[in-house]
Amino acid sequence: MIDPSAIGDDLLACLDAALETHPEPPAVTMLRTGTGEADALIGLNGAVECCSGLGIVRWAGTDPTAGPTLEPYSVATQCQPFGWAFRYELVIYRCPPTTSGRLPTSAEWGEAAAIQSEDLSALIRAVVCCFAEKEWSWTIGTSEPVGIEAQCTGVRLPVTVSVPGDQWPDCCTSA
């Protein structure tokens, strides 16, 4: 049986591996719960967690599927669906360029954009390398920038993994 939390653990391990070649990897990577708006990026001591770089893998939902593909499951039966689609988000947060008393220069914003591009490449590498050998259907969603949330910017990459229903206990067999 597939443990949904094991998929998140796998994604985190793959993210750590993908960041090994990053020129400026985030200082911390971890699993998180909640929504993107609830990342609590400001720690209890008031420090902004993202300034040294923060990589997150988060479970974002689960949907029944109609088979080995990611098609939605819509046929009502007595038994469970053919599969389950687990949605995750991989996010890397950074502090935007800041200066004391002046606006960041074009070069400073350019450096931040280059690092964000490296971050996105690492997120994509993590997902592709993580699931390339597995017999599951998976898809990468549309990446998007993270606006200034709790003084942080970054990039978010959604991924959906479809796990066959036969890897779950059959609810239709009598005990």
One Martini backbone bead per residue (centre of mass of N, CA, C, O) as a GRO file, in nm:
protein
  175
    1MET     BB    1   0.098   0.035   0.020
    2ILE     BB    2   0.047   0.369  -0.011
    3ASP     BB    3   0.203   0.645   0.137
    4PRO     BB    4   0.148   0.974   0.111
    5SER     BB    5   0.395   1.072   0.283
    6ALA     BB    6   0.612   0.932   0.103
    7ILE     BB    7   0.594   1.127  -0.133
    8GLY     BB    8   0.694   1.374   0.021
    9ASP     BB    9   0.963   1.250   0.104
   10ASP     BB   10   1.065   1.204  -0.182
   11LEU     BB   11   1.053   1.499  -0.276
   12LEU     BB   12   1.252   1.606  -0.066
   13ALA     BB   13   1.494   1.431  -0.149
   14CYS     BB   14   1.497   1.537  -0.444
   15LEU     BB   15   1.541   1.830  -0.376
   16ASP     BB   16   1.808   1.799  -0.232
   17ALA     BB   17   1.954   1.678  -0.480
   18ALA     BB   18   1.897   1.918  -0.681
   19LEU     BB   19   2.055   2.134  -0.488
   20GLU     BB   20   2.359   2.042  -0.516
   21THR     BB   21   2.392   2.233  -0.800
   22HIS     BB   22   2.332   2.489  -0.668
   23PRO     BB   23   2.476   2.800  -0.624
   24GLU     BB   24   2.216   2.888  -0.407
   25PRO     BB   25   2.104   2.725  -0.175
   26PRO     BB   26   1.898   2.660   0.048
   27ALA     BB   27   1.928   2.624   0.391
   28VAL     BB   28   1.623   2.508   0.388
   29THR     BB   29   1.439   2.197   0.411
   30MET     BB   30   1.078   2.104   0.404
   31LEU     BB   31   0.798   2.009   0.548
   32ARG     BB   32   0.458   2.123   0.499
   33THR     BB   33   0.166   2.275   0.605
   34GLY     BB   34  -0.094   2.394   0.444
   35THR     BB   35  -0.099   2.688   0.293
   36GLY     BB   36   0.063   2.934   0.126
   37GLU     BB   37  -0.050   3.153   0.336
   38ALA     BB   38   0.062   2.947   0.594
   39ASP     BB   39   0.391   2.945   0.628
   40ALA     BB   40   0.523   3.108   0.847
   41LEU     BB   41   0.790   3.301   0.768
   42ILE     BB   42   0.774   3.406   1.058
   43GLY     BB   43   0.920   3.364   1.329
   44LEU     BB   44   0.910   3.380   1.671
   45ASN     BB   45   1.170   3.590   1.665
   46GLY     BB   46   1.112   3.758   1.375
   47ALA     BB   47   1.240   3.599   1.166
   48VAL     BB   48   1.310   3.553   0.833
   49GLU     BB   49   1.322   3.249   0.677
   50CYS     BB   50   1.391   3.325   0.361
   51CYS     BB   51   1.676   3.476   0.354
   52SER     BB   52   1.836   3.183   0.330
   53GLY     BB   53   1.634   2.997   0.235
   54LEU     BB   54   1.326   2.809   0.140
   55GLY     BB   55   1.225   2.474   0.122
   56ILE     BB   56   0.910   2.327   0.002
   57VAL     BB   57   0.688   2.058   0.091
   58ARG     BB   58   0.336   2.019  -0.009
   59TRP     BB   59   0.034   1.917   0.057
   60ALA     BB   60  -0.271   1.996  -0.166
   61GLY     BB   61  -0.420   1.716  -0.227
   62THR     BB   62  -0.703   1.486  -0.313
   63ASP     BB   63  -0.797   1.265  -0.589
   64PRO     BB   64  -0.992   1.090  -0.775
   65THR     BB   65  -0.947   0.840  -1.031
   66ALA     BB   66  -0.999   0.663  -1.360
   67GLY     BB   67  -0.688   0.570  -1.347
   68PRO     BB   68  -0.363   0.587  -1.472
   69THR     BB   69  -0.462   0.857  -1.494
   70LEU     BB   70  -0.574   1.206  -1.429
   71GLU     BB   71  -0.858   1.150  -1.449
   72PRO     BB   72  -1.147   1.198  -1.331
   73TYR     BB   73  -1.366   1.070  -1.094
   74SER     BB   74  -1.735   0.992  -1.175
   75VAL     BB   75  -1.803   0.699  -1.093
   76ALA     BB   76  -2.038   0.533  -0.920
   77THR     BB   77  -1.949   0.304  -0.665
   78GLN     BB   78  -1.879   0.072  -0.419
   79CYS     BB   79  -1.599   0.130  -0.483
   80GLN     BB   80  -1.310   0.232  -0.543
   81PRO     BB   81  -1.113   0.386  -0.723
   82PHE     BB   82  -0.849   0.344  -0.949
   83GLY     BB   83  -0.738   0.616  -0.810
   84TRP     BB   84  -0.489   0.861  -0.692
   85ALA     BB   85  -0.447   1.215  -0.658
   86PHE     BB   86  -0.154   1.382  -0.564
   87ARG     BB   87  -0.102   1.703  -0.435
   88TYR     BB   88   0.179   1.924  -0.481
   89GLU     BB   89   0.419   2.158  -0.342
   90LEU     BB   90   0.693   2.344  -0.464
   91VAL     BB   91   0.907   2.570  -0.272
   92ILE     BB   92   1.097   2.879  -0.310
   93TYR     BB   93   1.232   3.103  -0.080
   94ARG     BB   94   1.301   3.463  -0.074
   95CYS     BB   95   1.452   3.750  -0.049
   96PRO     BB   96   1.439   4.042  -0.150
   97PRO     BB   97   1.587   4.301  -0.254
   98THR     BB   98   1.765   4.501  -0.017
   99THR     BB   99   1.786   4.832   0.118
  100SER     BB  100   1.908   5.115   0.271
  101GLY     BB  101   1.725   5.392   0.155
  102ARG     BB  102   1.683   5.221  -0.122
  103LEU     BB  103   1.645   5.106  -0.420
  104PRO     BB  104   1.683   4.861  -0.609
  105THR     BB  105   1.863   4.758  -0.855
  106SER     BB  106   1.878   4.613  -1.154
  107ALA     BB  107   2.103   4.413  -1.075
  108GLU     BB  108   1.964   4.301  -0.819
  109TRP     BB  109   1.715   4.194  -0.968
  110GLY     BB  110   1.875   4.013  -1.163
  111GLU     BB  111   1.990   3.824  -0.946
  112ALA     BB  112   1.717   3.729  -0.839
  113ALA     BB  113   1.617   3.610  -1.110
  114ALA     BB  114   1.845   3.402  -1.144
  115ILE     BB  115   1.783   3.243  -0.886
  116GLN     BB  116   1.488   3.175  -0.957
  117SER     BB  117   1.565   3.007  -1.204
  118GLU     BB  118   1.727   2.796  -1.044
  119ASP     BB  119   1.493   2.709  -0.867
  120LEU     BB  120   1.310   2.600  -1.090
  121SER     BB  121   1.506   2.391  -1.200
  122ALA     BB  122   1.519   2.227  -0.935
  123LEU     BB  123   1.220   2.154  -0.917
  124ILE     BB  124   1.202   2.001  -1.183
  125ARG     BB  125   1.426   1.797  -1.130
  126ALA     BB  126   1.300   1.668  -0.883
  127VAL     BB  127   1.049   1.552  -1.022
  128VAL     BB  128   1.167   1.397  -1.260
  129CYS     BB  129   1.365   1.218  -1.090
  130CYS     BB  130   1.154   1.095  -0.892
  131PHE     BB  131   0.941   0.967  -1.138
  132ALA     BB  132   1.089   0.820  -1.378
  133GLU     BB  133   1.084   0.512  -1.236
  134LYS     BB  134   0.790   0.519  -1.204
  135GLU     BB  135   0.443   0.375  -1.246
  136TRP     BB  136   0.334   0.664  -1.254
  137SER     BB  137   0.137   0.924  -1.285
  138TRP     BB  138   0.246   1.254  -1.391
  139THR     BB  139   0.240   1.617  -1.323
  140ILE     BB  140   0.318   1.939  -1.421
  141GLY     BB  141   0.249   2.242  -1.347
  142THR     BB  142   0.218   2.571  -1.321
  143SER     BB  143   0.432   2.797  -1.273
  144GLU     BB  144   0.488   3.042  -1.001
  145PRO     BB  145   0.505   3.321  -0.852
  146VAL     BB  146   0.585   3.465  -0.545
  147GLY     BB  147   0.486   3.690  -0.370
  148ILE     BB  148   0.479   3.908  -0.120
  149GLU     BB  149   0.531   3.701   0.162
  150ALA     BB  150   0.649   3.785   0.439
  151GLN     BB  151   0.900   3.915   0.274
  152CYS     BB  152   0.860   3.712   0.024
  153THR     BB  153   0.989   3.527  -0.244
  154GLY     BB  154   0.925   3.313  -0.545
  155VAL     BB  155   0.863   2.959  -0.631
  156ARG     BB  156   0.601   2.756  -0.779
  157LEU     BB  157   0.538   2.385  -0.796
  158PRO     BB  158   0.316   2.178  -0.929
  159VAL     BB  159   0.214   1.834  -0.843
  160THR     BB  160   0.089   1.522  -0.984
  161VAL     BB  161   0.002   1.199  -0.840
  162SER     BB  162  -0.076   0.873  -0.962
  163VAL     BB  163  -0.230   0.612  -0.779
  164PRO     BB  164  -0.320   0.310  -0.774
  165GLY     BB  165  -0.587   0.141  -0.625
  166ASP     BB  166  -0.431  -0.146  -0.590
  167GLN     BB  167  -0.248   0.000  -0.349
  168TRP     BB  168  -0.509  -0.051  -0.190
  169PRO     BB  169  -0.744  -0.138  -0.005
  170ASP     BB  170  -1.024  -0.337  -0.037
  171CYS     BB  171  -1.360  -0.236   0.026
  172CYS     BB  172  -1.522  -0.497  -0.121
  173THR     BB  173  -1.428  -0.701   0.064
  174SER     BB  174  -1.488  -0.955   0.264
  175ALA     BB  175  -1.403  -1.058   0.599
   0.00000   0.00000   0.00000
